[in-house]
Amino acid sequence: MAERAASQGSTSNMPASGGEESGSVRVEAIQDLYQELLGKTSLYLKSEFEVTAEDYRLLQEMNKVTKDKYEGLMGTAKTVKDSLGTMNDRCEIPVLRIFDIWNNLFSNSLSEKALVFFGQSPALSPFWRGST
């Protein structure tokens, strides 16, 4: 019990014999530990901020590459669209002409259909002259 009382007395604010030296050493030790804690915490936070900044730089670079890629794809899509428009313009008239020919074929008699299909007029055809 006496040891316990002595140890409690040394941690209290009441100076014991030789307690002033012991107390100042403890304060210095606590200050040293505090400075070490601050230094390590500062180093840790600095490294975390650097990693976060590097992550943002990486995201920025990835966004730039993605933007460039989509701009290239947009240019390709525009070229394809223009090419399809040109092809549609070129093919639209012949397709409509074919529909007109088929419409004429099904609206006329069989003999006239064949002549219209081959681009001959029934009035000029020797076949028609002989049959009339």
Contact map, one row per residue, 1 for C-alpha under 8 A:
111110000000000000000000000000000000000000000000000000000000000000000000000000000000000000000000000000000000000000000000000000000000
111111000000000000000000000000000000000000000000000000000000000000000000000000000000000000000000000000000000000000000000000000000000
111111100000000000000000000000000000000000000000000000000000000000000000000000000000000000000000000000000000000000000000000000000000
111111110000000000000000000000000000000000000000000000000000000000000000000000000000000000000000000000000000000000000000000000000000
111111111000000000000000000000000000000000000000000000000000000000000000000000000000000000000000000000000000000000000000000000000000
011111111100000000000000000000000000000000000000000000000000000000000000000000000000000000000000000000000000000000000000000000000000
001111111110000000000000000000000000000000000000000000000000000000000000000000000000000000000000000000000000000000000000000000000000
000111111111000000000000000000000000000000000000000000000000000000000000000000000000000000000000000000000000000000000000000000000000
000011111111010100000000000000000000000000000000000000000000000000000000000000000000000000000000000000000000000000000000000000000000
000001111111111100100000000000000000000000000000000000000000000000000000000000000000000000000000000000000000000000000000000000000000
000000111111100000000000000000000000000000000000000000000000000000000000000000000000000000000000000000000000000000000000000000000000
000000011111111000000000000000000000000000000000000000000000000000000000000000000000000000000000000000000000000000000000000000000000
000000000111111000000000000000000000000000000000000000000000000000000000000000000000000000000000000000000000000000000000000000000000
000000001101111100000000000000000000000000000000000000000000000000000000000000000000000000000000000000000000000000000000000000000000
000000000101111111110000000000000000000000000000000000000000000000000000000000000000000000000000000000000000000000000000000000000000
000000001100011111110000000000000000000000000000000000000000000000000000000000000000000000000000000000000000000000000000000000000000
000000000000001111110000000000000000000000000000000000000000000000000000000000000000000000000000000000000000000000000000000000000000
000000000000001111111100000000000000000000000000000000000000000000000000000000000000000000000000000000000000000000000000000000000000
000000000100001111111110000000000000000000000000000000000000000000000000000000000000000000000000000000000000000000000000000000000000
000000000000001111111111000000000000000000000000000000000000000000000000000000000000000000000000000000000000000000000000000000000000
000000000000000001111111100000000000000000000000000000000000000000000000000000000000000000000000000000000000000000000000000000000000
000000000000000001111111110000000000000000000000000000000000000000000000000000000000000000000000000000000000000000000000000000000000
000000000000000000111111111000000000000000000000000000000000000000000000000000000000000000000000000000000000000000000000000000000000
000000000000000000011111111100000000000000000000000000000000000000000000000000000000000000000000000000000000000000000000000000000000
000000000000000000001111111110000000000000000000000000000000000000000000000000000000000000000000000000000000000000000000000000000000
000000000000000000000111111111000000000000000000000000000000000000000000000000000000000000000000000000000000000000000000000000000000
000000000000000000000011111111100000000000000000000000000000000000000000000000000000000000000000000000000000000000000000000000000000
000000000000000000000001111111110000000000000000000000000000000000000000000000000000000000000000000000000000000000000000000000000000
000000000000000000000000111111111000000000000000000000000000000000000000000000000000000000000000000000000000000000000000000000000000
000000000000000000000000011111111100000000000000000000000000000000000000000000000000000000000000000000000000000000000000000000000000
000000000000000000000000001111111110000000000000000000000000000000000000000000000000000000000000000000000000000000000000000000000000
000000000000000000000000000111111111000000000000000000000000000000000000000000000000000000000000000000000000000000000000000000000000
000000000000000000000000000011111111100000000000000000000000000000000000000000000000000000000000000000000000000000000000000000000000
000000000000000000000000000001111111110000000000000000000000000000000000000000000000000000000000000000000000000000000000000000000000
000000000000000000000000000000111111111000000000000000000000000000000000000000000000000000000000000000000000000000000000000000000000
000000000000000000000000000000011111111100000000000000000000000000000000000000000000000000000000000000000000000000000000000000000000
000000000000000000000000000000001111111110000000000000000000000000000000000000000000000000000000000000000000000000000000000000000000
000000000000000000000000000000000111111111000000000000000000000000000000000000000000000000000000000000000000000000000000000000000000
000000000000000000000000000000000011111111100000000000000000000000000000000000000000000000000000000000000000000000000000000000000000
000000000000000000000000000000000001111111110000000000000000000000000000000000000000000000000000000000000000000000000000000000000000
000000000000000000000000000000000000111111111000000000000000000000000000000000000000000000000000000000000000000000000000000000000000
000000000000000000000000000000000000011111111100000000000000000000000000000000000000000000000000000000000000000000000000000000000000
000000000000000000000000000000000000001111111110000000000000000000000000000000000000000000000000000000000000000000000000000000000000
000000000000000000000000000000000000000111111111000000000000000000000000000000000000000000000000000000000000000000000000000000000000
000000000000000000000000000000000000000011111111100000000000000000000000000000000000000000000000000000000000000000000000000000000000
000000000000000000000000000000000000000001111111110000000000000000000000000000000000000000000000000000000000000000000000000000000000
000000000000000000000000000000000000000000111111111000000000000000000000000000000000000000000000000000000000000000000000000000000000
000000000000000000000000000000000000000000011111111100000000000000000000000000000000000000000000000000000000000000000000000000000000
000000000000000000000000000000000000000000001111111110000000000000000000000000000000000000000000000000000000000000000000000000000000
000000000000000000000000000000000000000000000111111111000000000000000000000000000000000000000000000000000000000000000000000000000000
000000000000000000000000000000000000000000000011111111100000000000000000000000000000000000000000000000000000000000000000000000000000
000000000000000000000000000000000000000000000001111111110000000000000000000000000000000000000000000000000000000000000000000000000000
000000000000000000000000000000000000000000000000111111111000000000000000000000000000000000000000000000000000000000000000000000000000
000000000000000000000000000000000000000000000000011111111100000000000000000000000000000000000000000000000000000000000000000000000000
000000000000000000000000000000000000000000000000001111111110000000000000000000000000000000000000000000000000000000000000000000000000
000000000000000000000000000000000000000000000000000111111111000000000000000000000000000000000000000000000000000000000000000000000000
000000000000000000000000000000000000000000000000000011111111100000000000000000000000000000000000000000000000000000000000000000000000
000000000000000000000000000000000000000000000000000001111111110000000000000000000000000000000000000000000000000000000000000000000000
000000000000000000000000000000000000000000000000000000111111111000000000000000000000000000000000000000000000000000000000000000000000
000000000000000000000000000000000000000000000000000000011111111100000000000000000000000000000000000000000000000000000000000000000000
000000000000000000000000000000000000000000000000000000001111111110000000000000000000000000000000000000000000000000000000000000000000
000000000000000000000000000000000000000000000000000000000111111111000000000000000000000000000000000000000000000000000000000000000000
000000000000000000000000000000000000000000000000000000000011111111100000000000000000000000000000000000000000000000000000000000000000
000000000000000000000000000000000000000000000000000000000001111111110000000000000000000000000000000000000000000000000000000000000000
000000000000000000000000000000000000000000000000000000000000111111111000000000000000000000000000000000000000000000000000000000000000
000000000000000000000000000000000000000000000000000000000000011111111100000000000000000000000000000000000000000000000000000000000000
000000000000000000000000000000000000000000000000000000000000001111111110000000000000000000000000000000000000000000000000000000000000
000000000000000000000000000000000000000000000000000000000000000111111111000000000000000000000000000000000000000000000000000000000000
000000000000000000000000000000000000000000000000000000000000000011111111100000000000000000000000000000000000000000000000000000000000
000000000000000000000000000000000000000000000000000000000000000001111111110000000000000000000000000000000000000000000000000000000000
000000000000000000000000000000000000000000000000000000000000000000111111111000000000000000000000000000000000000000000000000000000000
000000000000000000000000000000000000000000000000000000000000000000011111111100000000000000000000000000000000000000000000000000000000
000000000000000000000000000000000000000000000000000000000000000000001111111110000000000000000000000000000000000000000000000000000000
000000000000000000000000000000000000000000000000000000000000000000000111111111000000000000000000000000000000000000000000000000000000
000000000000000000000000000000000000000000000000000000000000000000000011111111100000000000000000000000000000000000000000000000000000
000000000000000000000000000000000000000000000000000000000000000000000001111111110000000000000000000000000000000000000000000000000000
000000000000000000000000000000000000000000000000000000000000000000000000111111111000000000000000000000000000000000000000000000000000
000000000000000000000000000000000000000000000000000000000000000000000000011111111100000000000000000000000000000000000000000000000000
000000000000000000000000000000000000000000000000000000000000000000000000001111111110000000000000000000000000000000000000000000000000
000000000000000000000000000000000000000000000000000000000000000000000000000111111111000000000000000000000000000000000000000000000000
000000000000000000000000000000000000000000000000000000000000000000000000000011111111100000000000000000000000000000000000000000000000
000000000000000000000000000000000000000000000000000000000000000000000000000001111111110000000000000000000000000000000000000000000000
000000000000000000000000000000000000000000000000000000000000000000000000000000111111111000000000000000000000000000000000000000000000
000000000000000000000000000000000000000000000000000000000000000000000000000000011111111100000000000000000000000000000000000000000000
000000000000000000000000000000000000000000000000000000000000000000000000000000001111111110000000000000000000000000000000000000000000
000000000000000000000000000000000000000000000000000000000000000000000000000000000111111111000000000000000000000000000000000000000000
000000000000000000000000000000000000000000000000000000000000000000000000000000000011111111100000000000000000000000000000000000000000
000000000000000000000000000000000000000000000000000000000000000000000000000000000001111111110000000000000000000000000000000000000000
000000000000000000000000000000000000000000000000000000000000000000000000000000000000111111111000000000000000000000000000000000000000
000000000000000000000000000000000000000000000000000000000000000000000000000000000000011111111100000000000000000000000000000000000000
000000000000000000000000000000000000000000000000000000000000000000000000000000000000001111111110000000000000000000000000000000000000
000000000000000000000000000000000000000000000000000000000000000000000000000000000000000111111111000000000000000000000000000000000000
000000000000000000000000000000000000000000000000000000000000000000000000000000000000000011111111100000000000000000000000000000000000
000000000000000000000000000000000000000000000000000000000000000000000000000000000000000001111111110000000000000000000000000000000000
000000000000000000000000000000000000000000000000000000000000000000000000000000000000000000111111111000000000000000000000000000000000
000000000000000000000000000000000000000000000000000000000000000000000000000000000000000000011111111100000000000000000000000000000000
000000000000000000000000000000000000000000000000000000000000000000000000000000000000000000001111111110000000000000000000000000000000
000000000000000000000000000000000000000000000000000000000000000000000000000000000000000000000111111111000000000000000000000000000000
000000000000000000000000000000000000000000000000000000000000000000000000000000000000000000000011111111100000000000000000000000000000
000000000000000000000000000000000000000000000000000000000000000000000000000000000000000000000001111111110000000000000000000000000000
000000000000000000000000000000000000000000000000000000000000000000000000000000000000000000000000111111111000000000011000000000000000
000000000000000000000000000000000000000000000000000000000000000000000000000000000000000000000000011111111100000000000000000000000000
000000000000000000000000000000000000000000000000000000000000000000000000000000000000000000000000001111111110000000000000000000000000
000000000000000000000000000000000000000000000000000000000000000000000000000000000000000000000000000111111111000010010000000000000000
000000000000000000000000000000000000000000000000000000000000000000000000000000000000000000000000000011111111110111011000000000000000
000000000000000000000000000000000000000000000000000000000000000000000000000000000000000000000000000001111111100010000000000000000000
000000000000000000000000000000000000000000000000000000000000000000000000000000000000000000000000000000111111100000000000000000000000
000000000000000000000000000000000000000000000000000000000000000000000000000000000000000000000000000000011111110110000000000000000000
000000000000000000000000000000000000000000000000000000000000000000000000000000000000000000000000000000001111111110000000000000000000
000000000000000000000000000000000000000000000000000000000000000000000000000000000000000000000000000000001001111111000000000000000000
000000000000000000000000000000000000000000000000000000000000000000000000000000000000000000000000000000000000111111100000000000000000
000000000000000000000000000000000000000000000000000000000000000000000000000000000000000000000000000000001001111111110000010000000000
000000000000000000000000000000000000000000000000000000000000000000000000000000000000000000000000000000011101111111111000000000000000
000000000000000000000000000000000000000000000000000000000000000000000000000000000000000000000000000000001000011111111100000000000000
000000000000000000000000000000000000000000000000000000000000000000000000000000000000000000000000000000000000001111111111110000000000
000000000000000000000000000000000000000000000000000000000000000000000000000000000000000000000000000010011000000111111111110000000000
000000000000000000000000000000000000000000000000000000000000000000000000000000000000000000000000000010001000000011111111000000000000
000000000000000000000000000000000000000000000000000000000000000000000000000000000000000000000000000000000000000001111111000000000000
000000000000000000000000000000000000000000000000000000000000000000000000000000000000000000000000000000000000000000111111100000000000
000000000000000000000000000000000000000000000000000000000000000000000000000000000000000000000000000000000000000000111111110110000000
000000000000000000000000000000000000000000000000000000000000000000000000000000000000000000000000000000000000000000110011111110000000
000000000000000000000000000000000000000000000000000000000000000000000000000000000000000000000000000000000000000100110001111110010000
000000000000000000000000000000000000000000000000000000000000000000000000000000000000000000000000000000000000000000000000111110011000
000000000000000000000000000000000000000000000000000000000000000000000000000000000000000000000000000000000000000000000001111111011000
000000000000000000000000000000000000000000000000000000000000000000000000000000000000000000000000000000000000000000000001111111111000
000000000000000000000000000000000000000000000000000000000000000000000000000000000000000000000000000000000000000000000000000111111100
000000000000000000000000000000000000000000000000000000000000000000000000000000000000000000000000000000000000000000000000000011111110
000000000000000000000000000000000000000000000000000000000000000000000000000000000000000000000000000000000000000000000000011111111111
000000000000000000000000000000000000000000000000000000000000000000000000000000000000000000000000000000000000000000000000001111111111
000000000000000000000000000000000000000000000000000000000000000000000000000000000000000000000000000000000000000000000000000001111111
000000000000000000000000000000000000000000000000000000000000000000000000000000000000000000000000000000000000000000000000000000111111
000000000000000000000000000000000000000000000000000000000000000000000000000000000000000000000000000000000000000000000000000000011111
